[in-house]
Amino acid sequence: MTYQFECSTGPCQFLIRSSSAEEVERLVRAHVRMTHNGRIDPADLEREVERVEAA
Ligand SMILES: [Zn+2]
């Protein structure tokens, strides 16, 4: 299983994909903190991480 997150904040093109949901969540939190000077709500994070079939 592959987990994917696409940042939807403004023109941000950040996309992360990993086989580890924990890694995706960790990198997304770091991205939001560093790039948007903010935090992501855990519920939003969970909702926005998509499970995709590995190609
Ligand atoms: Zn972003």
mmCIF file of the protein (N, C-alpha, C, O) and its ligand, coordinates in Angstrom:
data_MODEL
# 
_entry.id   MODEL 
# 
loop_
_entity.id 
_entity.type 
_entity.pdbx_number_of_molecules 
1 polymer     1 
2 non-polymer 1 
# 
_entity_poly.entity_id                      1 
_entity_poly.type                           'polypeptide(L)' 
_entity_poly.nstd_linkage                   no 
_entity_poly.nstd_monomer                   no 
_entity_poly.pdbx_seq_one_letter_code       MTYQFECSTGPCQFLIRSSSAEEVERLVRAHVRMTHNGRIDPADLEREVERVEAA 
_entity_poly.pdbx_seq_one_letter_code_can   MTYQFECSTGPCQFLIRSSSAEEVERLVRAHVRMTHNGRIDPADLEREVERVEAA 
_entity_poly.pdbx_strand_id                 A 
# 
loop_
_entity_poly_seq.entity_id 
_entity_poly_seq.num 
_entity_poly_seq.mon_id 
_entity_poly_seq.hetero 
1 1  MET n 
1 2  THR n 
1 3  TYR n 
1 4  GLN n 
1 5  PHE n 
1 6  GLU n 
1 7  CYS n 
1 8  SER n 
1 9  THR n 
1 10 GLY n 
1 11 PRO n 
1 12 CYS n 
1 13 GLN n 
1 14 PHE n 
1 15 LEU n 
1 16 ILE n 
1 17 ARG n 
1 18 SER n 
1 19 SER n 
1 20 SER n 
1 21 ALA n 
1 22 GLU n 
1 23 GLU n 
1 24 VAL n 
1 25 GLU n 
1 26 ARG n 
1 27 LEU n 
1 28 VAL n 
1 29 ARG n 
1 30 ALA n 
1 31 HIS n 
1 32 VAL n 
1 33 ARG n 
1 34 MET n 
1 35 THR n 
1 36 HIS n 
1 37 ASN n 
1 38 GLY n 
1 39 ARG n 
1 40 ILE n 
1 41 ASP n 
1 42 PRO n 
1 43 ALA n 
1 44 ASP n 
1 45 LEU n 
1 46 GLU n 
1 47 ARG n 
1 48 GLU n 
1 49 VAL n 
1 50 GLU n 
1 51 ARG n 
1 52 VAL n 
1 53 GLU n 
1 54 ALA n 
1 55 ALA n 
# 
loop_
_struct_asym.id 
_struct_asym.entity_id 
A 1 
B 2 
# 
loop_
_chem_comp.id 
_chem_comp.type 
_chem_comp.mon_nstd_flag 
ALA 'L-peptide linking' y 
ARG 'L-peptide linking' y 
ASN 'L-peptide linking' y 
ASP 'L-peptide linking' y 
CYS 'L-peptide linking' y 
GLN 'L-peptide linking' y 
GLU 'L-peptide linking' y 
GLY 'peptide linking'   y 
HIS 'L-peptide linking' y 
ILE 'L-peptide linking' y 
LEU 'L-peptide linking' y 
MET 'L-peptide linking' y 
PHE 'L-peptide linking' y 
PRO 'L-peptide linking' y 
SER 'L-peptide linking' y 
THR 'L-peptide linking' y 
TYR 'L-peptide linking' y 
VAL 'L-peptide linking' y 
ZN  non-polymer         . 
# 
_pdbx_entity_nonpoly.entity_id   2 
_pdbx_entity_nonpoly.name        ? 
_pdbx_entity_nonpoly.comp_id     ZN 
# 
_pdbx_nonpoly_scheme.asym_id         B 
_pdbx_nonpoly_scheme.entity_id       2 
_pdbx_nonpoly_scheme.mon_id          ZN 
_pdbx_nonpoly_scheme.ndb_seq_num     1 
_pdbx_nonpoly_scheme.pdb_seq_num     101 
_pdbx_nonpoly_scheme.auth_seq_num    101 
_pdbx_nonpoly_scheme.pdb_mon_id      ZN 
_pdbx_nonpoly_scheme.auth_mon_id     ZN 
_pdbx_nonpoly_scheme.pdb_strand_id   A 
_pdbx_nonpoly_scheme.pdb_ins_code    . 
# 
loop_
_atom_site.group_PDB 
_atom_site.id 
_atom_site.type_symbol 
_atom_site.label_atom_id 
_atom_site.label_alt_id 
_atom_site.label_comp_id 
_atom_site.label_asym_id 
_atom_site.label_entity_id 
_atom_site.label_seq_id 
_atom_site.pdbx_PDB_ins_code 
_atom_site.Cartn_x 
_atom_site.Cartn_y 
_atom_site.Cartn_z 
_atom_site.occupancy 
_atom_site.B_iso_or_equiv 
_atom_site.pdbx_formal_charge 
_atom_site.auth_seq_id 
_atom_site.auth_comp_id 
_atom_site.auth_asym_id 
_atom_site.auth_atom_id 
_atom_site.pdbx_PDB_model_num 
ATOM   1   N  N  . MET A 1 1  ? 0.845  -1.196 0.000   1.00 0.00 ? 1   MET A N  1 
ATOM   2   C  CA . MET A 1 1  ? 0.000  0.000  0.000   1.00 0.00 ? 1   MET A CA 1 
ATOM   3   C  C  . MET A 1 1  ? 0.876  1.240  0.000   1.00 0.00 ? 1   MET A C  1 
ATOM   4   O  O  . MET A 1 1  ? 1.896  1.299  0.686   1.00 0.00 ? 1   MET A O  1 
ATOM   5   N  N  . THR A 1 2  ? 0.462  2.228  -0.780  1.00 0.00 ? 2   THR A N  1 
ATOM   6   C  CA . THR A 1 2  ? 1.197  3.479  -0.838  1.00 0.00 ? 2   THR A CA 1 
ATOM   7   C  C  . THR A 1 2  ? 0.298  4.597  -0.316  1.00 0.00 ? 2   THR A C  1 
ATOM   8   O  O  . THR A 1 2  ? -0.894 4.655  -0.619  1.00 0.00 ? 2   THR A O  1 
ATOM   9   N  N  . TYR A 1 3  ? 0.888  5.460  0.458   1.00 0.00 ? 3   TYR A N  1 
ATOM   10  C  CA . TYR A 1 3  ? 0.147  6.588  1.014   1.00 0.00 ? 3   TYR A CA 1 
ATOM   11  C  C  . TYR A 1 3  ? 0.631  7.866  0.349   1.00 0.00 ? 3   TYR A C  1 
ATOM   12  O  O  . TYR A 1 3  ? 1.829  8.059  0.143   1.00 0.00 ? 3   TYR A O  1 
ATOM   13  N  N  . GLN A 1 4  ? -0.302 8.725  0.020   1.00 0.00 ? 4   GLN A N  1 
ATOM   14  C  CA . GLN A 1 4  ? 0.028  9.934  -0.718  1.00 0.00 ? 4   GLN A CA 1 
ATOM   15  C  C  . GLN A 1 4  ? -0.659 11.140 -0.099  1.00 0.00 ? 4   GLN A C  1 
ATOM   16  O  O  . GLN A 1 4  ? -1.798 11.064 0.362   1.00 0.00 ? 4   GLN A O  1 
ATOM   17  N  N  . PHE A 1 5  ? 0.060  12.249 -0.100  1.00 0.00 ? 5   PHE A N  1 
ATOM   18  C  CA . PHE A 1 5  ? -0.518 13.500 0.373   1.00 0.00 ? 5   PHE A CA 1 
ATOM   19  C  C  . PHE A 1 5  ? -0.165 14.596 -0.610  1.00 0.00 ? 5   PHE A C  1 
ATOM   20  O  O  . PHE A 1 5  ? 0.990  14.740 -1.009  1.00 0.00 ? 5   PHE A O  1 
ATOM   21  N  N  . GLU A 1 6  ? -1.166 15.366 -0.998  1.00 0.00 ? 6   GLU A N  1 
ATOM   22  C  CA . GLU A 1 6  ? -0.964 16.496 -1.893  1.00 0.00 ? 6   GLU A CA 1 
ATOM   23  C  C  . GLU A 1 6  ? -1.382 17.739 -1.137  1.00 0.00 ? 6   GLU A C  1 
ATOM   24  O  O  . GLU A 1 6  ? -2.528 17.852 -0.701  1.00 0.00 ? 6   GLU A O  1 
ATOM   25  N  N  . CYS A 1 7  ? -0.470 18.661 -0.981  1.00 0.00 ? 7   CYS A N  1 
ATOM   26  C  CA . CYS A 1 7  ? -0.788 19.882 -0.239  1.00 0.00 ? 7   CYS A CA 1 
ATOM   27  C  C  . CYS A 1 7  ? -1.745 20.743 -1.053  1.00 0.00 ? 7   CYS A C  1 
ATOM   28  O  O  . CYS A 1 7  ? -1.536 20.974 -2.243  1.00 0.00 ? 7   CYS A O  1 
ATOM   29  N  N  . SER A 1 8  ? -2.792 21.211 -0.393  1.00 0.00 ? 8   SER A N  1 
ATOM   30  C  CA . SER A 1 8  ? -3.803 22.004 -1.107  1.00 0.00 ? 8   SER A CA 1 
ATOM   31  C  C  . SER A 1 8  ? -3.807 23.453 -0.634  1.00 0.00 ? 8   SER A C  1 
ATOM   32  O  O  . SER A 1 8  ? -4.778 24.182 -0.835  1.00 0.00 ? 8   SER A O  1 
ATOM   33  N  N  . THR A 1 9  ? -2.719 23.853 -0.009  1.00 0.00 ? 9   THR A N  1 
ATOM   34  C  CA . THR A 1 9  ? -2.621 25.229 0.475   1.00 0.00 ? 9   THR A CA 1 
ATOM   35  C  C  . THR A 1 9  ? -2.136 26.146 -0.639  1.00 0.00 ? 9   THR A C  1 
ATOM   36  O  O  . THR A 1 9  ? -0.974 26.076 -1.041  1.00 0.00 ? 9   THR A O  1 
ATOM   37  N  N  . GLY A 1 10 ? -3.019 27.005 -1.140  1.00 0.00 ? 10  GLY A N  1 
ATOM   38  C  CA . GLY A 1 10 ? -2.657 27.970 -2.175  1.00 0.00 ? 10  GLY A CA 1 
ATOM   39  C  C  . GLY A 1 10 ? -2.028 27.290 -3.380  1.00 0.00 ? 10  GLY A C  1 
ATOM   40  O  O  . GLY A 1 10 ? -2.512 26.255 -3.838  1.00 0.00 ? 10  GLY A O  1 
ATOM   41  N  N  . PRO A 1 11 ? -0.943 27.874 -3.894  1.00 0.00 ? 11  PRO A N  1 
ATOM   42  C  CA . PRO A 1 11 ? -0.307 27.336 -5.098  1.00 0.00 ? 11  PRO A CA 1 
ATOM   43  C  C  . PRO A 1 11 ? 0.710  26.242 -4.782  1.00 0.00 ? 11  PRO A C  1 
ATOM   44  O  O  . PRO A 1 11 ? 1.476  25.835 -5.656  1.00 0.00 ? 11  PRO A O  1 
ATOM   45  N  N  . CYS A 1 12 ? 0.721  25.773 -3.558  1.00 0.00 ? 12  CYS A N  1 
ATOM   46  C  CA . CYS A 1 12 ? 1.723  24.804 -3.127  1.00 0.00 ? 12  CYS A CA 1 
ATOM   47  C  C  . CYS A 1 12 ? 1.598  23.501 -3.926  1.00 0.00 ? 12  CYS A C  1 
ATOM   48  O  O  . CYS A 1 12 ? 0.506  22.961 -4.103  1.00 0.00 ? 12  CYS A O  1 
ATOM   49  N  N  . GLN A 1 13 ? 2.739  23.020 -4.397  1.00 0.00 ? 13  GLN A N  1 
ATOM   50  C  CA . GLN A 1 13 ? 2.751  21.820 -5.232  1.00 0.00 ? 13  GLN A CA 1 
ATOM   51  C  C  . GLN A 1 13 ? 3.337  20.618 -4.497  1.00 0.00 ? 13  GLN A C  1 
ATOM   52  O  O  . GLN A 1 13 ? 3.662  19.604 -5.114  1.00 0.00 ? 13  GLN A O  1 
ATOM   53  N  N  . PHE A 1 14 ? 3.467  20.736 -3.197  1.00 0.00 ? 14  PHE A N  1 
ATOM   54  C  CA . PHE A 1 14 ? 4.089  19.672 -2.413  1.00 0.00 ? 14  PHE A CA 1 
ATOM   55  C  C  . PHE A 1 14 ? 3.305  18.372 -2.530  1.00 0.00 ? 14  PHE A C  1 
ATOM   56  O  O  . PHE A 1 14 ? 2.088  18.333 -2.343  1.00 0.00 ? 14  PHE A O  1 
ATOM   57  N  N  . LEU A 1 15 ? 4.038  17.316 -2.843  1.00 0.00 ? 15  LEU A N  1 
ATOM   58  C  CA . LEU A 1 15 ? 3.421  15.989 -2.936  1.00 0.00 ? 15  LEU A CA 1 
ATOM   59  C  C  . LEU A 1 15 ? 4.368  14.995 -2.301  1.00 0.00 ? 15  LEU A C  1 
ATOM   60  O  O  . LEU A 1 15 ? 5.560  14.968 -2.605  1.00 0.00 ? 15  LEU A O  1 
ATOM   61  N  N  . ILE A 1 16 ? 3.829  14.189 -1.426  1.00 0.00 ? 16  ILE A N  1 
ATOM   62  C  CA . ILE A 1 16 ? 4.653  13.170 -0.799  1.00 0.00 ? 16  ILE A CA 1 
ATOM   63  C  C  . ILE A 1 16 ? 3.966  11.818 -0.956  1.00 0.00 ? 16  ILE A C  1 
ATOM   64  O  O  . ILE A 1 16 ? 2.744  11.701 -0.861  1.00 0.00 ? 16  ILE A O  1 
ATOM   65  N  N  . ARG A 1 17 ? 4.785  10.811 -1.197  1.00 0.00 ? 17  ARG A N  1 
ATOM   66  C  CA . ARG A 1 17 ? 4.268  9.462  -1.389  1.00 0.00 ? 17  ARG A CA 1 
ATOM   67  C  C  . ARG A 1 17 ? 5.206  8.505  -0.672  1.00 0.00 ? 17  ARG A C  1 
ATOM   68  O  O  . ARG A 1 17 ? 6.425  8.608  -0.815  1.00 0.00 ? 17  ARG A O  1 
ATOM   69  N  N  . SER A 1 18 ? 4.664  7.597  0.080   1.00 0.00 ? 18  SER A N  1 
ATOM   70  C  CA . SER A 1 18 ? 5.496  6.646  0.806   1.00 0.00 ? 18  SER A CA 1 
ATOM   71  C  C  . SER A 1 18 ? 4.690  5.397  1.115   1.00 0.00 ? 18  SER A C  1 
ATOM   72  O  O  . SER A 1 18 ? 3.459  5.421  1.139   1.00 0.00 ? 18  SER A O  1 
ATOM   73  N  N  . SER A 1 19 ? 5.395  4.321  1.347   1.00 0.00 ? 19  SER A N  1 
ATOM   74  C  CA . SER A 1 19 ? 4.707  3.084  1.736   1.00 0.00 ? 19  SER A CA 1 
ATOM   75  C  C  . SER A 1 19 ? 4.397  3.102  3.232   1.00 0.00 ? 19  SER A C  1 
ATOM   76  O  O  . SER A 1 19 ? 3.718  2.211  3.743   1.00 0.00 ? 19  SER A O  1 
ATOM   77  N  N  . SER A 1 20 ? 4.893  4.109  3.919   1.00 0.00 ? 20  SER A N  1 
ATOM   78  C  CA . SER A 1 20 ? 4.664  4.219  5.355   1.00 0.00 ? 20  SER A CA 1 
ATOM   79  C  C  . SER A 1 20 ? 3.759  5.399  5.670   1.00 0.00 ? 20  SER A C  1 
ATOM   80  O  O  . SER A 1 20 ? 4.119  6.547  5.409   1.00 0.00 ? 20  SER A O  1 
ATOM   81  N  N  . ALA A 1 21 ? 2.591  5.125  6.226   1.00 0.00 ? 21  ALA A N  1 
ATOM   82  C  CA . ALA A 1 21 ? 1.665  6.203  6.588   1.00 0.00 ? 21  ALA A CA 1 
ATOM   83  C  C  . ALA A 1 21 ? 2.301  7.111  7.631   1.00 0.00 ? 21  ALA A C  1 
ATOM   84  O  O  . ALA A 1 21 ? 2.100  8.325  7.610   1.00 0.00 ? 21  ALA A O  1 
ATOM   85  N  N  . GLU A 1 22 ? 3.064  6.526  8.539   1.00 0.00 ? 22  GLU A N  1 
ATOM   86  C  CA . GLU A 1 22 ? 3.711  7.327  9.577   1.00 0.00 ? 22  GLU A CA 1 
ATOM   87  C  C  . GLU A 1 22 ? 4.712  8.301  8.980   1.00 0.00 ? 22  GLU A C  1 
ATOM   88  O  O  . GLU A 1 22 ? 4.819  9.448  9.415   1.00 0.00 ? 22  GLU A O  1 
ATOM   89  N  N  . GLU A 1 23 ? 5.446  7.830  7.976   1.00 0.00 ? 23  GLU A N  1 
ATOM   90  C  CA . GLU A 1 23 ? 6.437  8.701  7.347   1.00 0.00 ? 23  GLU A CA 1 
ATOM   91  C  C  . GLU A 1 23 ? 5.738  9.848  6.625   1.00 0.00 ? 23  GLU A C  1 
ATOM   92  O  O  . GLU A 1 23 ? 6.170  10.998 6.709   1.00 0.00 ? 23  GLU A O  1 
ATOM   93  N  N  . VAL A 1 24 ? 4.664  9.533  5.918   1.00 0.00 ? 24  VAL A N  1 
ATOM   94  C  CA . VAL A 1 24 ? 3.915  10.586 5.225   1.00 0.00 ? 24  VAL A CA 1 
ATOM   95  C  C  . VAL A 1 24 ? 3.440  11.631 6.231   1.00 0.00 ? 24  VAL A C  1 
ATOM   96  O  O  . VAL A 1 24 ? 3.596  12.832 6.011   1.00 0.00 ? 24  VAL A O  1 
ATOM   97  N  N  . GLU A 1 25 ? 2.869  11.170 7.323   1.00 0.00 ? 25  GLU A N  1 
ATOM   98  C  CA . GLU A 1 25 ? 2.346  12.111 8.312   1.00 0.00 ? 25  GLU A CA 1 
ATOM   99  C  C  . GLU A 1 25 ? 3.456  12.971 8.916   1.00 0.00 ? 25  GLU A C  1 
ATOM   100 O  O  . GLU A 1 25 ? 3.281  14.168 9.146   1.00 0.00 ? 25  GLU A O  1 
ATOM   101 N  N  . ARG A 1 26 ? 4.590  12.339 9.165   1.00 0.00 ? 26  ARG A N  1 
ATOM   102 C  CA . ARG A 1 26 ? 5.713  13.075 9.743   1.00 0.00 ? 26  ARG A CA 1 
ATOM   103 C  C  . ARG A 1 26 ? 6.225  14.149 8.771   1.00 0.00 ? 26  ARG A C  1 
ATOM   104 O  O  . ARG A 1 26 ? 6.489  15.283 9.171   1.00 0.00 ? 26  ARG A O  1 
ATOM   105 N  N  . LEU A 1 27 ? 6.360  13.781 7.505   1.00 0.00 ? 27  LEU A N  1 
ATOM   106 C  CA . LEU A 1 27 ? 6.865  14.718 6.512   1.00 0.00 ? 27  LEU A CA 1 
ATOM   107 C  C  . LEU A 1 27 ? 5.852  15.819 6.205   1.00 0.00 ? 27  LEU A C  1 
ATOM   108 O  O  . LEU A 1 27 ? 6.227  16.959 5.933   1.00 0.00 ? 27  LEU A O  1 
ATOM   109 N  N  . VAL A 1 28 ? 4.583  15.473 6.251   1.00 0.00 ? 28  VAL A N  1 
ATOM   110 C  CA . VAL A 1 28 ? 3.555  16.491 6.022   1.00 0.00 ? 28  VAL A CA 1 
ATOM   111 C  C  . VAL A 1 28 ? 3.572  17.512 7.146   1.00 0.00 ? 28  VAL A C  1 
ATOM   112 O  O  . VAL A 1 28 ? 3.492  18.714 6.894   1.00 0.00 ? 28  VAL A O  1 
ATOM   113 N  N  . ARG A 1 29 ? 3.675  17.045 8.380   1.00 0.00 ? 29  ARG A N  1 
ATOM   114 C  CA . ARG A 1 29 ? 3.734  17.977 9.512   1.00 0.00 ? 29  ARG A CA 1 
ATOM   115 C  C  . ARG A 1 29 ? 4.945  18.897 9.374   1.00 0.00 ? 29  ARG A C  1 
ATOM   116 O  O  . ARG A 1 29 ? 4.844  20.103 9.599   1.00 0.00 ? 29  ARG A O  1 
ATOM   117 N  N  . ALA A 1 30 ? 6.087  18.322 9.004   1.00 0.00 ? 30  ALA A N  1 
ATOM   118 C  CA . ALA A 1 30 ? 7.303  19.115 8.843   1.00 0.00 ? 30  ALA A CA 1 
ATOM   119 C  C  . ALA A 1 30 ? 7.121  20.127 7.717   1.00 0.00 ? 30  ALA A C  1 
ATOM   120 O  O  . ALA A 1 30 ? 7.536  21.279 7.841   1.00 0.00 ? 30  ALA A O  1 
ATOM   121 N  N  . HIS A 1 31 ? 6.502  19.699 6.622   1.00 0.00 ? 31  HIS A N  1 
ATOM   122 C  CA . HIS A 1 31 ? 6.266  20.589 5.483   1.00 0.00 ? 31  HIS A CA 1 
ATOM   123 C  C  . HIS A 1 31 ? 5.374  21.759 5.877   1.00 0.00 ? 31  HIS A C  1 
ATOM   124 O  O  . HIS A 1 31 ? 5.688  22.912 5.582   1.00 0.00 ? 31  HIS A O  1 
ATOM   125 N  N  . VAL A 1 32 ? 4.275  21.465 6.535   1.00 0.00 ? 32  VAL A N  1 
ATOM   126 C  CA . VAL A 1 32 ? 3.327  22.515 6.921   1.00 0.00 ? 32  VAL A CA 1 
ATOM   127 C  C  . VAL A 1 32 ? 3.990  23.498 7.881   1.00 0.00 ? 32  VAL A C  1 
ATOM   128 O  O  . VAL A 1 32 ? 3.770  24.707 7.806   1.00 0.00 ? 32  VAL A O  1 
ATOM   129 N  N  . ARG A 1 33 ? 4.800  22.960 8.775   1.00 0.00 ? 33  ARG A N  1 
ATOM   130 C  CA . ARG A 1 33 ? 5.472  23.816 9.753   1.00 0.00 ? 33  ARG A CA 1 
ATOM   131 C  C  . ARG A 1 33 ? 6.496  24.721 9.074   1.00 0.00 ? 33  ARG A C  1 
ATOM   132 O  O  . ARG A 1 33 ? 6.560  25.919 9.352   1.00 0.00 ? 33  ARG A O  1 
ATOM   133 N  N  . MET A 1 34 ? 7.296  24.136 8.181   1.00 0.00 ? 34  MET A N  1 
ATOM   134 C  CA . MET A 1 34 ? 8.384  24.896 7.575   1.00 0.00 ? 34  MET A CA 1 
ATOM   135 C  C  . MET A 1 34 ? 7.918  25.805 6.448   1.00 0.00 ? 34  MET A C  1 
ATOM   136 O  O  . MET A 1 34 ? 8.402  26.930 6.314   1.00 0.00 ? 34  MET A O  1 
ATOM   137 N  N  . THR A 1 35 ? 6.985  25.324 5.641   1.00 0.00 ? 35  THR A N  1 
ATOM   138 C  CA . THR A 1 35 ? 6.586  26.065 4.445   1.00 0.00 ? 35  THR A CA 1 
ATOM   139 C  C  . THR A 1 35 ? 5.434  27.020 4.709   1.00 0.00 ? 35  THR A C  1 
ATOM   140 O  O  . THR A 1 35 ? 5.389  28.118 4.155   1.00 0.00 ? 35  THR A O  1 
ATOM   141 N  N  . HIS A 1 36 ? 4.512  26.602 5.548   1.00 0.00 ? 36  HIS A N  1 
ATOM   142 C  CA . HIS A 1 36 ? 3.320  27.428 5.767   1.00 0.00 ? 36  HIS A CA 1 
ATOM   143 C  C  . HIS A 1 36 ? 3.284  28.041 7.165   1.00 0.00 ? 36  HIS A C  1 
ATOM   144 O  O  . HIS A 1 36 ? 2.314  28.704 7.532   1.00 0.00 ? 36  HIS A O  1 
ATOM   145 N  N  . ASN A 1 37 ? 4.338  27.819 7.938   1.00 0.00 ? 37  ASN A N  1 
ATOM   146 C  CA . ASN A 1 37 ? 4.394  28.333 9.301   1.00 0.00 ? 37  ASN A CA 1 
ATOM   147 C  C  . ASN A 1 37 ? 3.139  27.994 10.085  1.00 0.00 ? 37  ASN A C  1 
ATOM   148 O  O  . ASN A 1 37 ? 2.623  28.819 10.839  1.00 0.00 ? 37  ASN A O  1 
ATOM   149 N  N  . GLY A 1 38 ? 2.665  26.805 9.905   1.00 0.00 ? 38  GLY A N  1 
ATOM   150 C  CA . GLY A 1 38 ? 1.430  26.431 10.596  1.00 0.00 ? 38  GLY A CA 1 
ATOM   151 C  C  . GLY A 1 38 ? 1.443  25.005 11.064  1.00 0.00 ? 38  GLY A C  1 
ATOM   152 O  O  . GLY A 1 38 ? 2.483  24.349 11.132  1.00 0.00 ? 38  GLY A O  1 
ATOM   153 N  N  . ARG A 1 39 ? 0.267  24.550 11.382  1.00 0.00 ? 39  ARG A N  1 
ATOM   154 C  CA . ARG A 1 39 ? 0.079  23.183 11.838  1.00 0.00 ? 39  ARG A CA 1 
ATOM   155 C  C  . ARG A 1 39 ? -1.090 22.610 11.095  1.00 0.00 ? 39  ARG A C  1 
ATOM   156 O  O  . ARG A 1 39 ? -1.991 23.333 10.669  1.00 0.00 ? 39  ARG A O  1 
ATOM   157 N  N  . ILE A 1 40 ? -1.073 21.305 10.940  1.00 0.00 ? 40  ILE A N  1 
ATOM   158 C  CA . ILE A 1 40 ? -2.213 20.657 10.313  1.00 0.00 ? 40  ILE A CA 1 
ATOM   159 C  C  . ILE A 1 40 ? -2.977 19.904 11.388  1.00 0.00 ? 40  ILE A C  1 
ATOM   160 O  O  . ILE A 1 40 ? -2.397 19.205 12.219  1.00 0.00 ? 40  ILE A O  1 
ATOM   161 N  N  . ASP A 1 41 ? -4.269 20.062 11.349  1.00 0.00 ? 41  ASP A N  1 
ATOM   162 C  CA . ASP A 1 41 ? -5.124 19.349 12.292  1.00 0.00 ? 41  ASP A CA 1 
ATOM   163 C  C  . ASP A 1 41 ? -5.013 17.850 12.019  1.00 0.00 ? 41  ASP A C  1 
ATOM   164 O  O  . ASP A 1 41 ? -5.053 17.432 10.862  1.00 0.00 ? 41  ASP A O  1 
ATOM   165 N  N  . PRO A 1 42 ? -4.874 17.039 13.062  1.00 0.00 ? 42  PRO A N  1 
ATOM   166 C  CA . PRO A 1 42 ? -4.743 15.592 12.840  1.00 0.00 ? 42  PRO A CA 1 
ATOM   167 C  C  . PRO A 1 42 ? -5.886 15.015 12.017  1.00 0.00 ? 42  PRO A C  1 
ATOM   168 O  O  . PRO A 1 42 ? -5.672 14.100 11.221  1.00 0.00 ? 42  PRO A O  1 
ATOM   169 N  N  . ALA A 1 43 ? -7.096 15.537 12.195  1.00 0.00 ? 43  ALA A N  1 
ATOM   170 C  CA . ALA A 1 43 ? -8.239 15.037 11.430  1.00 0.00 ? 43  ALA A CA 1 
ATOM   171 C  C  . ALA A 1 43 ? -8.092 15.390 9.951   1.00 0.00 ? 43  ALA A C  1 
ATOM   172 O  O  . ALA A 1 43 ? -8.428 14.589 9.080   1.00 0.00 ? 43  ALA A O  1 
ATOM   173 N  N  . ASP A 1 44 ? -7.585 16.600 9.673   1.00 0.00 ? 44  ASP A N  1 
ATOM   174 C  CA . ASP A 1 44 ? -7.363 17.007 8.285   1.00 0.00 ? 44  ASP A CA 1 
ATOM   175 C  C  . ASP A 1 44 ? -6.280 16.154 7.652   1.00 0.00 ? 44  ASP A C  1 
ATOM   176 O  O  . ASP A 1 44 ? -6.379 15.730 6.500   1.00 0.00 ? 44  ASP A O  1 
ATOM   177 N  N  . LEU A 1 45 ? -5.242 15.918 8.441   1.00 0.00 ? 45  LEU A N  1 
ATOM   178 C  CA . LEU A 1 45 ? -4.136 15.113 7.943   1.00 0.00 ? 45  LEU A CA 1 
ATOM   179 C  C  . LEU A 1 45 ? -4.628 13.722 7.561   1.00 0.00 ? 45  LEU A C  1 
ATOM   180 O  O  . LEU A 1 45 ? -4.297 13.197 6.499   1.00 0.00 ? 45  LEU A O  1 
ATOM   181 N  N  . GLU A 1 46 ? -5.412 13.149 8.438   1.00 0.00 ? 46  GLU A N  1 
ATOM   182 C  CA . GLU A 1 46 ? -5.926 11.804 8.184   1.00 0.00 ? 46  GLU A CA 1 
ATOM   183 C  C  . GLU A 1 46 ? -6.820 11.778 6.945   1.00 0.00 ? 46  GLU A C  1 
ATOM   184 O  O  . GLU A 1 46 ? -6.784 10.839 6.150   1.00 0.00 ? 46  GLU A O  1 
ATOM   185 N  N  . ARG A 1 47 ? -7.626 12.839 6.803   1.00 0.00 ? 47  ARG A N  1 
ATOM   186 C  CA . ARG A 1 47 ? -8.556 12.898 5.678   1.00 0.00 ? 47  ARG A CA 1 
ATOM   187 C  C  . ARG A 1 47 ? -7.816 13.103 4.348   1.00 0.00 ? 47  ARG A C  1 
ATOM   188 O  O  . ARG A 1 47 ? -8.230 12.588 3.310   1.00 0.00 ? 47  ARG A O  1 
ATOM   189 N  N  . GLU A 1 48 ? -6.732 13.853 4.399   1.00 0.00 ? 48  GLU A N  1 
ATOM   190 C  CA . GLU A 1 48 ? -6.059 14.205 3.148   1.00 0.00 ? 48  GLU A CA 1 
ATOM   191 C  C  . GLU A 1 48 ? -4.998 13.206 2.693   1.00 0.00 ? 48  GLU A C  1 
ATOM   192 O  O  . GLU A 1 48 ? -4.511 13.283 1.565   1.00 0.00 ? 48  GLU A O  1 
ATOM   193 N  N  . VAL A 1 49 ? -4.650 12.289 3.553   1.00 0.00 ? 49  VAL A N  1 
ATOM   194 C  CA . VAL A 1 49 ? -3.720 11.250 3.127   1.00 0.00 ? 49  VAL A CA 1 
ATOM   195 C  C  . VAL A 1 49 ? -4.519 10.167 2.401   1.00 0.00 ? 49  VAL A C  1 
ATOM   196 O  O  . VAL A 1 49 ? -5.411 9.539  2.972   1.00 0.00 ? 49  VAL A O  1 
ATOM   197 N  N  . GLU A 1 50 ? -4.179 9.971  1.144   1.00 0.00 ? 50  GLU A N  1 
ATOM   198 C  CA . GLU A 1 50 ? -4.904 8.989  0.336   1.00 0.00 ? 50  GLU A CA 1 
ATOM   199 C  C  . GLU A 1 50 ? -4.118 7.691  0.253   1.00 0.00 ? 50  GLU A C  1 
ATOM   200 O  O  . GLU A 1 50 ? -2.887 7.684  0.236   1.00 0.00 ? 50  GLU A O  1 
ATOM   201 N  N  . ARG A 1 51 ? -4.846 6.616  0.204   1.00 0.00 ? 51  ARG A N  1 
ATOM   202 C  CA . ARG A 1 51 ? -4.201 5.325  -0.021  1.00 0.00 ? 51  ARG A CA 1 
ATOM   203 C  C  . ARG A 1 51 ? -4.294 5.019  -1.502  1.00 0.00 ? 51  ARG A C  1 
ATOM   204 O  O  . ARG A 1 51 ? -5.379 4.992  -2.082  1.00 0.00 ? 51  ARG A O  1 
ATOM   205 N  N  . VAL A 1 52 ? -3.161 4.793  -2.092  1.00 0.00 ? 52  VAL A N  1 
ATOM   206 C  CA . VAL A 1 52 ? -3.146 4.494  -3.526  1.00 0.00 ? 52  VAL A CA 1 
ATOM   207 C  C  . VAL A 1 52 ? -2.472 3.158  -3.765  1.00 0.00 ? 52  VAL A C  1 
ATOM   208 O  O  . VAL A 1 52 ? -1.579 2.752  -3.022  1.00 0.00 ? 52  VAL A O  1 
ATOM   209 N  N  . GLU A 1 53 ? -2.910 2.484  -4.809  1.00 0.00 ? 53  GLU A N  1 
ATOM   210 C  CA . GLU A 1 53 ? -2.290 1.214  -5.173  1.00 0.00 ? 53  GLU A CA 1 
ATOM   211 C  C  . GLU A 1 53 ? -0.901 1.471  -5.728  1.00 0.00 ? 53  GLU A C  1 
ATOM   212 O  O  . GLU A 1 53 ? -0.702 2.377  -6.537  1.00 0.00 ? 53  GLU A O  1 
ATOM   213 N  N  . ALA A 1 54 ? 0.037  0.686  -5.298  1.00 0.00 ? 54  ALA A N  1 
ATOM   214 C  CA . ALA A 1 54 ? 1.388  0.808  -5.834  1.00 0.00 ? 54  ALA A CA 1 
ATOM   215 C  C  . ALA A 1 54 ? 1.373  0.409  -7.306  1.00 0.00 ? 54  ALA A C  1 
ATOM   216 O  O  . ALA A 1 54 ? 0.742  -0.576 -7.688  1.00 0.00 ? 54  ALA A O  1 
ATOM   217 N  N  . ALA A 1 55 ? 2.073  1.185  -8.122  1.00 0.00 ? 55  ALA A N  1 
ATOM   218 C  CA . ALA A 1 55 ? 2.086  0.927  -9.563  1.00 0.00 ? 55  ALA A CA 1 
ATOM   219 C  C  . ALA A 1 55 ? 2.893  -0.334 -9.875  1.00 0.00 ? 55  ALA A C  1 
ATOM   220 O  O  . ALA A 1 55 ? 3.018  -0.715 -11.039 1.00 0.00 ? 55  ALA A O  1 
HETATM 221 ZN ZN . ZN  B 2 .  ? 2.242  23.040 1.165   1.00 0.00 2 101 ZN  A ZN 1 
# 
